[in-house]
Amino acid sequence: MKTKFIYFITLFFLTVSVSAQIDRSVQPKPGPAPKINLGKPQTFELKNGLKVLVVENHKLPRVSATLTIDNTPIFEGEKAGVSNLTGSLLGSGTKKIGKDAFNEEVDYLGAGIYFGSQSARMNSLSKYFPRVLELMADAVQNPIFTQEEFDKQANLLKDGIKSDENNVQSIAYRVQNLLAYGKNHPYGEYASIKTVENVTLADVQTFYNTYFKPNNAYLIVVGDVKFEEVKNLITKNFSNWKSGVTQNYTLPAVTNVAKTEIDFINMPNAVQSDVTVLSTVDFKMSDSDFFAVLLANQIFGGDFNSYLNMNLREAHGYTYGAQSGISPNKYTAALFSAGAQVRNAVTDSTVIQTMSELTKIRTTKVTPEELAIVKATYVGSFVRNIEKPETVARYALNIKTNNLPEDFYENYLDKLNAVTIDDIERVSQKYFSLDNARIVVTGKAIDVLPNLEKLPYTINYFDKEGNATSKPALTKPISEGITKETVINNYFKAIGVLDKLNSIKSTLTTYEAAALGSSVLSTEKRTTTKYANEMSMAGNVLAKIVMTKDAVTMNKQPLPPAMANEMSYTLGTFSEIGLLSNENSKLTGIENIDGKDMYVISTKGEIVSLNVYFDVETGLKMKETSVITMQGQTQNQEAIYKDYKDFNGIKFPTSKTANLGPQLAVFKLIDAKINEGVTESDFE
């Protein structure tokens, strides 16, 4: 015991002695950058121009191979979508093996083979690598394109395009690129229903024959292989691949606007706005400013602790997350963008704060601490990544395809650490435009335009296809005599309950949707003063919400009392009953949605805001959107109602498209009951 006591006393004094010699008020100076000994892949080239890079790594019995065809950007014009279809059809059988047999063998070997319009990749156990590589090589060189498979993939592509037509982020993304690059630029065009319908099976074959060539291709093999064996396999499987004349499209010049402006795209269904500030700039990996730009972007909006995210998310609670990005481009102008998806009510404020942070990074020097932190982040990420064999191969490919010096990555950390505070300010001014930027806002005009018009920017208007258009009408005049009460009563009349409301004591509706490979049931039970909604999958309850006049619970956990108060309008055998008595609900106007005029009744609360849309012609409720804001977080919900049919003398929507987690699901009505099937125990 005595010995142990002396040991602890000695350790204590040693600790005090060492601590006394460290001045903790002074930040330690960073040590020298670690020495990078980046392994180099072994390489060879076939006579047809295919360049091969091999990285041996024997830690695991696995192999991956990636084929990349380094063509210049391809403009598809009136046949935009042909590249998508080419990628979808590759791998659908070859001249030697049918589609089903091909897929079955790949699955049997526990492998994966994937294709793009100008790429292919595979992964497998090393013992099956020769056969899997052979299958991939066969699919790359000897594809069969059948009309049946073409029709199937074309329909899938069109379905995807249709589903994106009301998606704010999808529309925002495509119009942003179109405005930045122009319609005649490969980066500015997009596939539409019309252009996909212009594509034929022959066009796919022509695209493949023109662009899928080995003389611009790189094949990277990484894993448990030996170089000489790989060389023999690739020579055997790829030597017959015929090279061809590369066709290059002359890319149009890309310019920014003369003066910063707002470009607005109206999305009447939007429950939040996409706000993106963007500009184009000449920026390549080979530029001397490359490392300074990486760090400047990280400080401005590339990291959780960036200026932009700390402002829009943490300080103001406008969004789940804000970010910026700029990627080097060797072919054409690079795109710098910064922004977030935000609540409609704070769209103008988001523009103001984003431009304020953009001004800050350009005019105020970053602190030594800020620069040191982002350098440390990049150093740590780089050091971790170079331990991965696939990183070695990717870096080698970058050197070959981006005109980089051979020692680019060996000097990476030295170049990174050499960036100064003055460099950050200089490149921010050069690459992050403030005076010649587009502020692209995609959102609901009636909610956001009045405040956007108060900002000191010219506003230009565009439709969902990126065509210039006139300012959207914010609302239509409401005819005299139309009130909130008449709209809701017309709805009750349309569904057949106007004269029955007093006799209806409860309602029960059950909807079913297919999601995640299973059946999801949504059961809603109502009385005049209580509400319960239960979501279940495969017999298991996922979530249950219960509400009374005094409280709201989710899975028996109470939600904030203020939320219960603001959601009290949903109580009643029909939720619209509560809208009648809710003092905060108002008839706010008429909006045109998908070609139909809709009366809009809205409620605005600190936590819950709601818009309910009623068809002017039929009186039926067609849509609801809600925004729930708590603790700086925002949740947007949307429900679309269709196909009203008679159940027990009352019309119910038999189709309801609604949020199910991060995705939309179509719920079908399977049962509706009046004054039966509801008990007090349902609200416990």
C-alpha positions as CSV (number, residue, x, y, z in Angstrom):
1,M,0.0,0.0,0.0
2,K,2.9,2.3,0.9
3,T,4.5,1.7,-2.5
4,K,1.3,2.4,-4.3
5,F,0.7,5.6,-2.3
6,I,4.2,6.9,-3.2
7,Y,3.6,6.0,-6.8
8,F,0.4,8.2,-7.0
9,I,2.1,11.1,-5.2
10,T,5.1,10.9,-7.6
11,L,2.7,10.8,-10.6
12,F,0.8,13.9,-9.2
13,F,3.9,16.0,-8.9
14,L,5.2,14.9,-12.3
15,T,1.8,16.0,-13.8
16,V,2.0,19.4,-12.1
17,S,5.6,19.9,-13.1
18,V,4.8,19.2,-16.8
19,S,1.7,21.3,-16.8
20,A,3.6,24.2,-15.3
21,Q,5.9,24.2,-18.3
22,I,3.0,24.6,-20.8
23,D,1.5,28.0,-21.5
24,R,-2.1,27.0,-22.2
25,S,-3.1,30.6,-23.3
26,V,-1.0,30.2,-26.4
27,Q,-2.4,28.0,-29.2
28,P,0.1,25.2,-30.1
29,K,1.7,25.7,-33.5
30,P,0.8,23.0,-36.0
31,G,3.5,20.5,-36.7
32,P,4.9,19.8,-40.2
33,A,2.6,18.2,-42.7
34,P,3.0,14.4,-42.6
35,K,5.1,12.9,-45.4
36,I,3.0,11.4,-48.1
37,N,4.3,8.3,-49.7
38,L,1.5,7.7,-52.1
39,G,1.8,4.4,-53.9
40,K,1.6,4.5,-57.7
41,P,-0.5,2.1,-59.7
42,Q,1.1,-0.1,-62.3
43,T,0.0,0.8,-65.8
44,F,-0.2,-0.4,-69.4
45,E,-2.0,0.5,-72.5
46,L,-3.7,-1.7,-75.2
47,K,-3.2,-1.0,-78.9
48,N,-6.8,0.3,-79.1
49,G,-5.9,3.1,-76.7
50,L,-7.5,1.6,-73.5
51,K,-5.3,2.8,-70.6
52,V,-5.2,0.4,-67.6
53,L,-4.2,1.2,-64.0
54,V,-3.8,-1.6,-61.5
55,V,-3.5,-1.3,-57.7
56,E,-2.6,-4.5,-55.9
57,N,-4.1,-4.8,-52.4
58,H,-4.2,-8.2,-50.7
59,K,-5.9,-7.4,-47.4
60,L,-9.2,-8.7,-48.5
61,P,-10.1,-11.3,-51.2
62,R,-12.1,-8.7,-53.3
63,V,-11.6,-6.9,-56.5
64,S,-13.2,-3.9,-58.2
65,A,-12.8,-2.6,-61.7
66,T,-14.1,0.8,-63.0
67,L,-14.2,1.8,-66.7
68,T,-14.4,5.5,-67.3
69,I,-14.7,7.0,-70.8
70,D,-13.3,10.5,-70.7
71,N,-15.3,12.2,-73.5
72,T,-16.0,15.9,-73.6
73,P,-19.6,16.9,-72.5
74,I,-22.1,15.7,-75.1
75,F,-25.0,17.9,-76.3
76,E,-28.1,15.8,-77.1
77,G,-30.4,18.6,-78.2
78,E,-33.9,17.4,-79.3
79,K,-33.0,13.9,-78.2
80,A,-32.0,14.7,-74.7
81,G,-32.3,11.5,-72.7
82,V,-30.6,9.3,-75.2
83,S,-27.5,9.0,-72.9
84,N,-29.8,8.0,-70.0
85,L,-31.4,5.3,-72.1
86,T,-28.0,4.0,-73.4
87,G,-26.8,3.6,-69.8
88,S,-30.0,1.8,-68.9
89,L,-29.9,-0.6,-71.8
90,L,-26.2,-1.6,-71.4
91,G,-26.1,-4.8,-69.4
92,S,-29.4,-6.0,-70.8
93,G,-27.8,-9.0,-72.4
94,T,-25.1,-9.5,-75.0
95,K,-24.6,-11.3,-78.3
96,K,-23.3,-14.2,-76.3
97,I,-25.6,-14.4,-73.3
98,G,-29.2,-13.2,-72.7
99,K,-30.2,-10.7,-70.1
100,D,-31.7,-13.2,-67.6
101,A,-28.8,-15.6,-67.9
102,F,-26.3,-12.7,-67.5
103,N,-28.0,-11.4,-64.3
104,E,-28.4,-14.8,-62.8
105,E,-24.8,-15.6,-63.2
106,V,-23.7,-12.3,-61.8
107,D,-26.0,-12.9,-58.8
108,Y,-24.8,-16.5,-58.4
109,L,-21.2,-15.3,-58.2
110,G,-22.1,-12.8,-55.5
111,A,-20.8,-10.0,-57.8
112,G,-22.1,-6.7,-59.1
113,I,-21.9,-5.2,-62.5
114,Y,-23.2,-1.7,-63.3
115,F,-23.3,0.5,-66.3
116,G,-23.6,4.2,-67.3
117,S,-23.8,5.9,-70.6
118,Q,-20.0,6.2,-70.7
119,S,-18.9,3.9,-67.8
120,A,-19.0,0.5,-66.3
121,R,-17.9,-1.0,-63.0
122,M,-17.8,-4.3,-61.2
123,N,-17.0,-5.9,-57.9
124,S,-16.5,-9.5,-56.9
125,L,-14.5,-12.0,-54.8
126,S,-11.0,-12.3,-56.2
127,K,-11.5,-16.0,-57.1
128,Y,-14.4,-15.0,-59.4
129,F,-12.7,-11.9,-60.9
130,P,-11.7,-13.5,-64.2
131,R,-15.3,-14.5,-65.0
132,V,-16.9,-11.3,-63.8
133,L,-14.4,-9.2,-65.7
134,E,-15.2,-11.3,-68.8
135,L,-18.9,-10.7,-68.4
136,M,-18.4,-6.9,-68.0
137,A,-16.1,-6.8,-71.0
138,D,-18.7,-8.7,-73.1
139,A,-21.5,-6.4,-72.1
140,V,-19.3,-3.3,-72.9
141,Q,-18.3,-4.5,-76.3
142,N,-21.2,-6.7,-77.5
143,P,-24.5,-5.2,-76.2
144,I,-27.8,-6.0,-77.7
145,F,-30.4,-3.3,-77.7
146,T,-33.9,-4.7,-78.1
147,Q,-37.1,-2.7,-78.8
148,E,-38.8,-4.4,-75.8
149,E,-36.2,-3.3,-73.3
150,F,-35.9,0.1,-75.0
151,D,-39.7,0.7,-74.5
152,K,-39.5,-0.4,-70.9
153,Q,-36.6,1.9,-70.0
154,A,-38.1,4.8,-71.9
155,N,-41.4,4.5,-70.0
156,L,-39.4,4.4,-66.7
157,L,-37.5,7.5,-67.7
158,K,-40.7,9.3,-68.6
159,D,-42.3,8.3,-65.3
160,G,-39.3,9.7,-63.4
161,I,-39.6,13.0,-65.3
162,K,-43.3,13.2,-64.6
163,S,-42.8,12.6,-60.9
164,D,-40.3,15.4,-60.8
165,E,-42.6,18.0,-62.3
166,N,-44.0,19.1,-59.0
167,N,-40.7,18.6,-57.1
168,V,-39.3,22.0,-56.1
169,Q,-35.7,20.8,-55.8
170,S,-35.7,19.0,-59.1
171,I,-37.2,22.0,-61.0
172,A,-34.8,24.3,-59.2
173,Y,-31.8,22.2,-60.1
174,R,-32.6,22.0,-63.8
175,V,-33.5,25.6,-64.3
176,Q,-30.4,26.8,-62.3
177,N,-28.2,24.8,-64.7
178,L,-30.1,26.0,-67.7
179,L,-29.8,29.7,-66.7
180,A,-26.1,29.3,-65.8
181,Y,-25.0,27.5,-68.9
182,G,-27.7,28.1,-71.5
183,K,-30.0,25.7,-73.4
184,N,-27.4,24.9,-76.0
185,H,-24.8,23.7,-73.5
186,P,-24.6,20.1,-72.4
187,Y,-24.8,21.2,-68.8
188,G,-27.9,23.4,-69.5
189,E,-30.1,20.9,-71.3
190,Y,-32.3,18.4,-69.7
191,A,-34.5,15.4,-70.7
192,S,-38.2,16.1,-71.0
193,I,-41.1,14.0,-72.0
194,K,-40.9,15.5,-75.5
195,T,-37.2,14.9,-76.0
196,V,-37.4,11.3,-74.7
197,E,-40.2,10.6,-77.1
198,N,-38.0,11.8,-79.9
199,V,-35.4,9.1,-79.0
200,T,-35.5,5.8,-81.0
201,L,-33.8,2.5,-80.5
202,A,-31.5,3.5,-83.5
203,D,-30.5,6.6,-81.7
204,V,-29.3,4.6,-78.7
205,Q,-27.3,2.3,-81.0
206,T,-25.8,5.4,-82.7
207,F,-24.9,7.0,-79.4
208,Y,-23.2,3.8,-78.2
209,N,-21.3,3.4,-81.5
210,T,-20.2,7.0,-81.4
211,Y,-19.1,7.6,-77.8
212,F,-18.4,4.2,-76.2
213,K,-14.9,3.8,-77.5
214,P,-11.6,2.6,-75.8
215,N,-9.3,5.3,-77.1
216,N,-10.6,7.8,-74.5
217,A,-11.1,5.1,-71.8
218,Y,-9.4,4.3,-68.5
219,L,-9.9,1.0,-66.7
220,I,-8.9,0.9,-63.0
221,V,-8.5,-2.4,-61.2
222,V,-8.1,-2.5,-57.5
223,G,-7.8,-5.4,-55.1
224,D,-6.5,-8.9,-54.5
225,V,-4.9,-9.4,-57.9
226,K,-1.5,-9.7,-59.4
227,F,-0.5,-7.3,-62.1
228,E,0.7,-9.8,-64.7
229,E,-2.5,-11.8,-64.4
230,V,-4.6,-8.7,-64.7
231,K,-2.7,-7.6,-67.8
232,N,-3.3,-11.0,-69.4
233,L,-7.0,-10.9,-68.6
234,I,-7.6,-7.4,-69.9
235,T,-5.5,-8.0,-73.0
236,K,-7.6,-11.1,-73.7
237,N,-11.0,-9.5,-73.0
238,F,-10.6,-6.0,-74.3
239,S,-8.1,-6.1,-77.2
240,N,-10.9,-6.7,-79.8
241,W,-12.7,-3.5,-78.7
242,K,-12.5,-1.2,-81.7
243,S,-11.3,2.4,-81.3
244,G,-13.0,5.2,-83.2
245,V,-12.9,8.8,-84.1
246,T,-13.8,11.0,-81.1
247,Q,-16.5,13.5,-81.8
248,N,-16.3,16.7,-79.8
249,Y,-19.0,19.3,-79.4
250,T,-17.9,22.9,-79.5
251,L,-19.1,24.1,-76.1
252,P,-20.8,27.6,-76.1
253,A,-19.2,30.4,-74.2
254,V,-20.6,30.8,-70.7
255,T,-21.1,34.2,-69.1
256,N,-22.6,35.6,-66.0
257,V,-25.2,38.3,-65.8
258,A,-24.0,41.9,-66.0
259,K,-25.6,42.7,-62.6
260,T,-26.8,40.5,-59.7
261,E,-30.5,39.7,-60.2
262,I,-33.2,37.5,-58.8
263,D,-34.5,34.8,-61.2
264,F,-37.8,33.5,-60.0
265,I,-39.5,30.2,-60.9
266,N,-43.1,29.9,-59.7
267,M,-44.1,26.6,-58.1
268,P,-47.7,27.0,-56.7
269,N,-47.4,23.7,-54.8
270,A,-44.2,24.7,-53.0
271,V,-44.4,24.5,-49.2
272,Q,-40.8,25.8,-49.0
273,S,-38.5,27.8,-51.3
274,D,-35.2,26.8,-52.9
275,V,-32.8,29.8,-52.7
276,T,-29.5,29.4,-54.6
277,V,-27.0,32.1,-55.4
278,L,-24.9,30.9,-58.4
279,S,-22.3,32.1,-60.8
280,T,-19.8,30.6,-63.2
281,V,-16.0,30.9,-63.2
282,D,-13.0,29.4,-64.8
283,F,-11.6,26.9,-62.3
284,K,-9.5,23.8,-62.9
285,M,-7.6,21.4,-60.7
286,S,-4.4,22.5,-62.4
287,D,-4.9,26.1,-61.3
288,S,-2.5,27.5,-58.7
289,D,-5.5,28.8,-56.7
290,F,-7.0,25.3,-56.4
291,F,-6.1,24.7,-52.8
292,A,-7.0,28.2,-51.6
293,V,-10.5,27.9,-53.3
294,L,-11.1,24.5,-51.5
295,L,-10.4,26.1,-48.2
296,A,-12.3,29.3,-48.9
297,N,-15.4,27.3,-49.9
298,Q,-15.1,25.2,-46.8
299,I,-15.1,28.2,-44.6
300,F,-18.0,29.9,-46.4
301,G,-20.4,27.0,-46.9
302,G,-18.7,23.7,-47.3
303,D,-18.9,22.6,-43.7
304,F,-21.4,22.3,-40.8
305,N,-19.6,25.1,-39.0
306,S,-19.4,27.3,-42.1
307,Y,-20.5,30.9,-42.2
308,L,-23.6,30.1,-44.2
309,N,-24.8,27.1,-42.2
310,M,-24.2,28.8,-38.9
311,N,-26.2,31.8,-40.0
312,L,-29.2,30.2,-41.8
313,R,-29.5,27.1,-39.7
314,E,-28.1,27.8,-36.2
315,A,-28.6,31.5,-35.8
316,H,-31.9,31.9,-37.6
317,G,-33.4,28.4,-37.9
318,Y,-34.4,29.0,-41.5
319,T,-33.4,25.5,-42.7
320,Y,-32.1,22.0,-41.9
321,G,-28.9,22.9,-43.6
322,A,-27.2,25.4,-45.9
323,Q,-24.2,24.8,-48.1
324,S,-22.0,26.0,-50.9
325,G,-19.9,24.2,-53.5
326,I,-17.6,24.7,-56.4
327,S,-16.1,21.9,-58.4
328,P,-13.2,22.3,-60.9
329,N,-14.1,21.7,-64.5
330,K,-11.5,21.1,-67.2
331,Y,-13.9,21.5,-70.1
332,T,-16.0,24.5,-69.4
333,A,-16.8,27.1,-66.7
334,A,-17.2,25.7,-63.2
335,L,-20.4,26.5,-61.2
336,F,-20.2,28.2,-57.8
337,S,-23.5,27.9,-55.8
338,A,-24.7,28.6,-52.3
339,G,-28.1,28.3,-50.7
340,A,-30.7,26.2,-48.9
341,Q,-34.3,25.1,-48.9
342,V,-36.2,27.3,-46.5
343,R,-39.7,28.2,-45.3
344,N,-41.7,30.4,-47.6
345,A,-42.0,33.0,-44.9
346,V,-38.2,33.5,-44.7
347,T,-37.3,33.4,-48.4
348,D,-36.4,37.1,-48.6
349,S,-34.5,36.9,-45.3
350,T,-32.5,34.0,-46.6
351,V,-31.5,36.0,-49.7
352,I,-30.4,38.9,-47.4
353,Q,-28.4,36.7,-45.1
354,T,-26.8,34.6,-47.9
355,M,-25.6,37.8,-49.6
356,S,-24.4,39.2,-46.3
357,E,-22.3,36.1,-45.7
358,L,-21.0,36.3,-49.3
359,T,-19.9,39.8,-48.6
360,K,-18.3,38.8,-45.4
361,I,-16.1,36.1,-46.9
362,R,-15.0,38.5,-49.7
363,T,-14.3,41.5,-47.6
364,T,-13.4,40.4,-44.0
365,K,-10.3,38.3,-43.4
366,V,-10.9,35.0,-41.8
367,T,-9.3,34.4,-38.5
368,P,-6.1,32.3,-38.0
369,E,-8.3,29.8,-36.0
370,E,-10.8,29.4,-38.8
371,L,-8.1,28.8,-41.3
372,A,-6.3,26.3,-39.0
373,I,-9.5,24.3,-38.4
374,V,-10.4,23.8,-42.1
375,K,-6.8,22.9,-42.9
376,A,-6.8,20.3,-40.1
377,T,-10.1,18.9,-41.5
378,Y,-8.6,18.5,-45.0
379,V,-5.4,17.1,-43.7
380,G,-7.2,14.5,-41.6
381,S,-9.5,13.5,-44.5
382,F,-6.6,13.3,-47.0
383,V,-4.5,11.1,-44.7
384,R,-7.4,8.8,-44.0
385,N,-8.2,8.5,-47.7
386,I,-4.8,7.6,-48.9
387,E,-4.9,4.5,-46.8
388,K,-7.6,3.2,-49.2
389,P,-6.3,1.5,-52.4
390,E,-9.2,2.9,-54.5
391,T,-8.0,6.4,-53.6
392,V,-4.5,5.7,-55.0
393,A,-6.2,4.7,-58.3
394,R,-8.5,7.7,-58.3
395,Y,-5.7,10.1,-57.7
396,A,-3.7,8.5,-60.5
397,L,-6.7,8.9,-62.8
398,N,-7.0,12.6,-61.8
399,I,-3.4,13.2,-62.7
400,K,-3.8,11.7,-66.1
401,T,-7.2,13.4,-67.0
402,N,-6.6,16.8,-65.4
403,N,-3.2,17.7,-66.7
404,L,-1.7,17.6,-63.2
405,P,2.0,17.2,-62.3
406,E,3.1,13.7,-61.3
407,D,3.9,14.9,-57.7
408,F,0.5,16.7,-57.3
409,Y,-0.7,14.5,-54.4
410,E,2.8,14.1,-52.8
411,N,2.8,17.9,-52.4
412,Y,-0.9,18.1,-51.6
413,L,-0.6,18.9,-47.9
414,D,2.3,21.3,-48.3
415,K,0.2,23.2,-50.9
416,L,-2.8,23.2,-48.6
417,N,-0.8,24.4,-45.5
418,A,0.8,27.1,-47.6
419,V,-2.6,28.9,-48.1
420,T,-2.7,32.2,-46.2
421,I,-5.4,34.4,-44.8
422,D,-4.8,36.8,-47.7
423,D,-5.2,34.0,-50.2
424,I,-8.6,33.2,-48.8
425,E,-9.7,36.8,-49.2
426,R,-8.2,37.0,-52.7
427,V,-9.8,33.9,-54.1
428,S,-13.1,34.6,-52.5
429,Q,-13.2,37.9,-54.4
430,K,-12.2,36.1,-57.6
431,Y,-14.3,33.0,-57.6
432,F,-17.3,33.8,-55.4
433,S,-19.2,36.4,-57.4
434,L,-21.2,39.1,-55.5
435,D,-21.9,41.6,-58.3
436,N,-22.6,39.3,-61.2
437,A,-24.6,36.5,-59.6
438,R,-28.0,34.9,-60.2
439,I,-30.1,34.6,-57.1
440,V,-32.4,31.8,-58.3
441,V,-35.5,31.4,-56.1
442,T,-37.9,28.5,-56.8
443,G,-41.0,28.8,-54.7
444,K,-44.7,29.8,-54.3
445,A,-45.2,33.3,-55.8
446,I,-48.1,34.3,-53.7
447,D,-46.2,33.6,-50.5
448,V,-42.7,35.0,-51.4
449,L,-42.9,37.5,-54.2
450,P,-44.3,40.5,-52.2
451,N,-41.2,40.5,-49.9
452,L,-38.7,39.6,-52.6
453,E,-39.9,42.7,-54.5
454,K,-38.7,44.9,-51.6
455,L,-35.1,43.7,-52.1
456,P,-32.7,45.8,-54.2
457,Y,-32.5,43.4,-57.1
458,T,-34.3,43.2,-60.5
459,I,-36.6,40.2,-60.7
460,N,-36.9,38.1,-63.8
461,Y,-39.4,35.4,-64.2
462,F,-39.1,31.9,-65.7
463,D,-41.3,28.9,-66.1
464,K,-40.4,25.3,-65.1
465,E,-38.7,24.8,-68.5
466,G,-36.5,27.8,-68.0
467,N,-38.3,30.0,-70.5
468,A,-38.6,33.7,-69.7
469,T,-42.2,34.5,-68.7
470,S,-44.2,37.3,-67.2
471,K,-44.8,37.9,-63.5
472,P,-47.2,35.3,-62.2
473,A,-50.6,36.5,-60.9
474,L,-50.4,36.3,-57.2
475,T,-54.1,35.7,-56.7
476,K,-57.5,36.0,-58.5
477,P,-60.2,38.2,-57.1
478,I,-62.8,36.5,-54.9
479,S,-66.3,36.9,-56.0
480,E,-68.6,38.9,-53.8
481,G,-70.4,36.8,-51.2
482,I,-67.7,34.1,-51.2
483,T,-66.4,33.6,-47.6
484,K,-64.6,30.9,-45.6
485,E,-68.0,29.7,-44.5
486,T,-69.4,29.4,-48.0
487,V,-66.4,27.5,-49.2
488,I,-66.4,25.0,-46.4
489,N,-70.2,24.5,-46.6
490,N,-70.0,24.0,-50.3
491,Y,-67.4,21.2,-49.6
492,F,-69.8,19.6,-47.1
493,K,-72.5,19.8,-49.7
494,A,-70.3,18.3,-52.4
495,I,-69.5,15.2,-50.2
496,G,-73.1,14.9,-49.0
497,V,-72.8,15.7,-45.3
498,L,-74.1,19.3,-45.1
499,D,-77.5,18.1,-43.7
500,K,-76.1,15.2,-41.7
501,L,-73.3,16.8,-39.6
502,N,-75.3,16.9,-36.4
503,S,-76.1,13.2,-36.7
504,I,-72.5,12.1,-37.3
505,K,-70.8,11.2,-34.0
506,S,-67.7,9.4,-35.4
507,T,-65.9,8.6,-38.6
508,L,-63.3,5.9,-39.4
509,T,-61.2,5.7,-42.6
510,T,-58.5,3.3,-43.5
511,Y,-56.0,3.9,-46.3
512,E,-53.4,1.4,-47.6
513,A,-50.2,2.1,-49.5
514,A,-47.3,0.0,-50.7
515,A,-43.9,1.2,-49.5
516,L,-40.5,-0.4,-48.7
517,G,-41.8,-3.8,-50.0
518,S,-44.6,-3.9,-47.5
519,S,-48.2,-2.7,-47.0
520,V,-48.7,0.4,-44.8
521,L,-52.0,1.1,-43.2
522,S,-53.2,4.6,-42.1
523,T,-56.2,4.4,-39.9
524,E,-57.9,7.7,-38.8
525,K,-60.6,7.8,-36.2
526,R,-62.6,10.9,-35.2
527,T,-65.3,12.0,-32.8
528,T,-66.6,15.5,-32.3
529,T,-63.8,16.2,-29.8
530,K,-61.1,13.6,-30.3
531,Y,-58.8,12.4,-33.1
532,A,-56.4,9.5,-33.5
533,N,-54.2,8.4,-36.4
534,E,-52.4,5.1,-36.4
535,M,-49.7,4.1,-39.0
536,S,-48.8,0.4,-39.1
537,M,-46.7,-1.9,-41.3
538,A,-47.0,-5.6,-41.4
539,G,-49.1,-5.5,-38.2
540,N,-46.6,-3.4,-36.3
541,V,-47.6,0.1,-35.2
542,L,-45.1,2.7,-36.5
543,A,-46.7,5.8,-35.0
544,K,-49.9,6.8,-33.3
545,I,-51.0,10.4,-32.8
546,V,-53.8,11.1,-30.4
547,M,-55.3,14.6,-29.9
548,T,-57.9,16.1,-27.7
549,K,-58.8,19.7,-27.0
550,D,-56.1,19.8,-24.3
551,A,-53.2,17.7,-25.5
552,V,-51.4,16.0,-28.4
553,T,-49.3,12.8,-28.0
554,M,-47.2,10.8,-30.4
555,N,-46.6,7.2,-29.3
556,K,-48.0,8.4,-25.8
557,Q,-45.3,11.0,-25.6
558,P,-46.7,14.6,-25.1
559,L,-46.0,17.2,-27.7
560,P,-45.7,20.9,-26.8
561,P,-49.0,22.4,-25.4
562,A,-48.8,25.2,-27.9
563,M,-48.9,22.7,-30.7
564,A,-52.1,21.2,-29.3
565,N,-53.6,24.6,-29.2
566,E,-52.7,25.4,-32.8
567,M,-53.8,22.0,-34.1
568,S,-57.2,22.1,-32.4
569,Y,-58.8,23.0,-35.8
570,T,-58.4,19.4,-36.9
571,L,-60.8,18.2,-34.3
572,G,-64.3,17.1,-35.4
573,T,-65.8,14.2,-37.3
574,F,-64.5,16.1,-40.4
575,S,-61.4,18.3,-40.0
576,E,-63.0,21.1,-41.9
577,I,-65.5,21.6,-39.0
578,G,-62.6,23.0,-37.0
579,L,-61.6,25.4,-39.8
580,L,-65.1,27.0,-39.5
581,S,-64.7,27.9,-35.8
582,N,-60.9,28.6,-35.9
583,E,-60.4,32.4,-35.7
584,N,-57.0,32.1,-37.3
585,S,-58.2,30.4,-40.4
586,K,-59.0,32.8,-43.3
587,L,-59.9,32.6,-47.0
588,T,-56.8,34.0,-48.5
589,G,-57.4,33.9,-52.2
590,I,-57.8,31.8,-55.3
591,E,-54.8,30.0,-56.8
592,N,-54.4,28.1,-60.0
593,I,-52.9,24.6,-59.4
594,D,-52.5,22.3,-62.4
595,G,-54.9,24.3,-64.4
596,K,-57.7,24.4,-61.8
597,D,-58.7,27.4,-59.7
598,M,-58.6,26.6,-56.0
599,Y,-60.0,28.5,-53.0
600,V,-57.3,28.7,-50.3
601,I,-58.1,28.7,-46.6
602,S,-55.0,29.2,-44.5
603,T,-54.0,29.2,-40.8
604,K,-50.8,30.7,-39.6
605,G,-49.4,29.8,-36.2
606,E,-46.0,29.9,-34.5
607,I,-45.6,26.1,-34.8
608,V,-48.2,25.0,-37.3
609,S,-49.2,26.7,-40.5
610,L,-51.8,25.1,-42.9
611,N,-53.1,25.7,-46.4
612,V,-56.3,23.9,-47.6
613,Y,-57.3,24.0,-51.2
614,F,-60.9,23.6,-52.5
615,D,-61.8,23.2,-56.2
616,V,-63.8,26.3,-57.2
617,E,-65.9,24.3,-59.6
618,T,-66.6,21.1,-57.7
619,G,-66.3,22.4,-54.1
620,L,-64.1,19.3,-53.2
621,K,-61.0,19.5,-51.1
622,M,-58.0,18.7,-53.4
623,K,-54.9,19.4,-51.4
624,E,-53.4,20.3,-48.0
625,T,-50.0,21.6,-47.2
626,S,-48.6,22.2,-43.7
627,V,-45.4,23.5,-42.2
628,I,-44.5,22.5,-38.6
629,T,-41.6,24.5,-37.0
630,M,-40.2,23.5,-33.6
631,Q,-36.8,24.1,-32.0
632,G,-35.3,25.6,-35.2
633,Q,-36.4,22.6,-37.3
634,T,-39.0,22.7,-40.1
635,Q,-41.1,19.8,-41.4
636,N,-43.2,20.2,-44.6
637,Q,-46.1,18.0,-45.4
638,E,-48.3,17.7,-48.4
639,A,-51.4,15.7,-49.2
640,I,-53.3,15.5,-52.5
641,Y,-56.8,14.1,-52.7
642,K,-58.3,12.5,-55.8
643,D,-61.1,10.3,-57.0
644,Y,-64.0,11.0,-54.6
645,K,-66.4,8.0,-54.4
646,D,-69.5,7.2,-52.4
647,F,-69.0,5.2,-49.1
648,N,-72.2,4.7,-47.0
649,G,-73.8,7.8,-48.6
650,I,-70.8,10.1,-48.2
651,K,-68.1,10.8,-50.6
652,F,-64.5,10.2,-49.6
653,P,-61.3,10.7,-51.6
654,T,-60.2,7.1,-52.6
655,S,-56.7,8.3,-53.5
656,K,-54.5,10.3,-51.1
657,T,-50.9,11.1,-52.0
658,A,-49.0,12.0,-48.8
659,N,-45.6,12.1,-47.2
660,L,-44.4,8.8,-45.8
661,G,-41.0,9.7,-44.2
662,P,-38.8,11.2,-46.9
663,Q,-40.9,10.0,-49.9
664,L,-44.4,10.4,-51.3
665,A,-46.8,7.4,-51.2
666,V,-50.2,6.9,-52.8
667,F,-52.7,5.7,-50.2
668,K,-55.9,3.9,-51.4
669,L,-59.1,4.0,-49.4
670,I,-60.1,0.5,-48.4
671,D,-62.8,1.3,-45.8
672,A,-64.9,4.2,-44.5
673,K,-67.4,4.0,-41.7
674,I,-69.9,6.4,-40.1
675,N,-70.9,6.1,-36.5
676,E,-69.3,2.7,-36.0
677,G,-65.9,1.2,-35.2
678,V,-64.7,4.0,-32.9
679,T,-64.5,3.6,-29.1
680,E,-63.0,5.7,-26.3
681,S,-60.1,3.2,-26.0
682,D,-58.9,4.3,-29.4
683,F,-57.8,7.6,-27.9
684,E,-55.9,6.2,-25.0
